[in-house]
């Protein structure tokens, strides 16, 4: 599940994160590199293999999605060449980034700024904060005398990948999802067929799991599924019209492909006789779930909405 989430995050930010076209990213490697714009001397430049395109740096991406730069940090932030000073500045920048995102509603209390550092900077951070040399910090998950949690190299890479993935997910949540306008989603209670179904409120404090923008999308999913299920599958070849359902999450309730098919059918009804009519409307086995997923992916390919989607 985590690997699929990682792939989806990389795909979206690669395609839509930057203003001047696609920018392939790798998590965490290119992100850690792209925040390390080091101020090089002439002598050092001779040995410097790759110069970062200033239009495709991490903070440039943040500037585009947020509309304004991170307070106190320029999009083309330069760093000192001294390793310890560089580590301190990066740690400060990451702390400011996390604080800024949390002030906007991001859930990142589990991410520590040191987890966003590159491995060599993390080792320096650990040495500075514990007084231990790198060679003596080999035990994974050990607490130092100063109660600093020290991670082994391989464990740190796993933690860093997870931390950067969560940062990108929360950036999407606080800067992209709010663009979803609730004005385009009618009140579900206005549909007669939904009057007996429990509603989903969009008020900010109604859920400690989903933001109001995510709940707006859930309202949209409920609306289109209930409105279209009898239209899409009225001539179903595999089970008849699917039953009414209450869609309250983005994982279990979307697994059988029917909800997503109903959304696509609302905008591309010509896919109903060629694709969606062949879906199982009451799938019970893994094979039937896979069958529905394959049809859904084929439908997306048919309308050229192909973002490297895999079943």
Secondary structure as GFF3:
##gff-version 3
##sequence-region A 1 311
A	DSSP	alpha_helix	2	16	.	.	.	ID=ss1
A	DSSP	alpha_helix	29	34	.	.	.	ID=ss2
A	DSSP	alpha_helix	42	45	.	.	.	ID=ss3
A	DSSP	three_ten_helix	54	56	.	.	.	ID=ss4
A	DSSP	alpha_helix	58	66	.	.	.	ID=ss5
A	DSSP	alpha_helix	83	103	.	.	.	ID=ss6
A	DSSP	three_ten_helix	113	116	.	.	.	ID=ss7
A	DSSP	alpha_helix	119	130	.	.	.	ID=ss8
A	DSSP	three_ten_helix	134	136	.	.	.	ID=ss9
A	DSSP	beta_strand	142	143	.	.	.	ID=ss10
A	DSSP	beta_strand	149	150	.	.	.	ID=ss11
A	DSSP	alpha_helix	153	175	.	.	.	ID=ss12
A	DSSP	three_ten_helix	177	179	.	.	.	ID=ss13
A	DSSP	three_ten_helix	182	184	.	.	.	ID=ss14
A	DSSP	three_ten_helix	188	190	.	.	.	ID=ss15
A	DSSP	three_ten_helix	192	194	.	.	.	ID=ss16
A	DSSP	alpha_helix	212	232	.	.	.	ID=ss17
A	DSSP	three_ten_helix	252	254	.	.	.	ID=ss18
A	DSSP	alpha_helix	258	267	.	.	.	ID=ss19
A	DSSP	alpha_helix	271	274	.	.	.	ID=ss20
A	DSSP	three_ten_helix	276	278	.	.	.	ID=ss21
A	DSSP	alpha_helix	286	302	.	.	.	ID=ss22
###
